[in-house]
Amino acid sequence: WKEPVLVPEMDFEKESVMNPFVMYENGKFRMWYAAGETYEPNVICYAESEDGIHWEKYAQNPVFSCAPENEYEQNRIGAVQLLKEDDGYLMFYIGYRDIHTACICAARSKDGITGWQRVPENPLVTPTPGGWDENSCYKPTVVRDDDGLYHLWYNGRREGYEYIGYATGTLK
């Protein structure tokens, strides 16, 4: 594989498409990806593919944008992981207070594309003043166990150093 399978083409995608999360469901590949500035993305978009190589972007992209009224996502949003739930999809994403300060958030959608509703528990993981993750908490990876507990691993940053953190919790 020497050629990209997805490239920025729309104004809102700016210079970069990045941080893909792909799920195979009902005979097709479904991709949620971040797009925007190269340093950190600005929006979350969606695409589908029959073969995982040739992608058709959703015509109404972006499917999720920041809500500046929320302190935890005033500046931008990015990265994404989805979990399939009984009544739809749960998306974990990064909310940026500013270009340097990020936290981990979640939202739900019935179809994984439209009607996203942020969970009331947002933000889920925030920087700890004086801690190893005092600058940013981002790039979540999540699994849900059989008891309904979410296990979340994430990157934490303090100054120029990156660490891997772990948190658990439940959501309404």
Helices and strands as residue ranges (DSSP letters): G 11-13, E 16-25, E 28-36, E 43-49, E 55-57, E 64-65, G 71-73, E 76-85, E 88-98, E 101-109, E 117-118, E 136-144, E 150-158, E 161-169
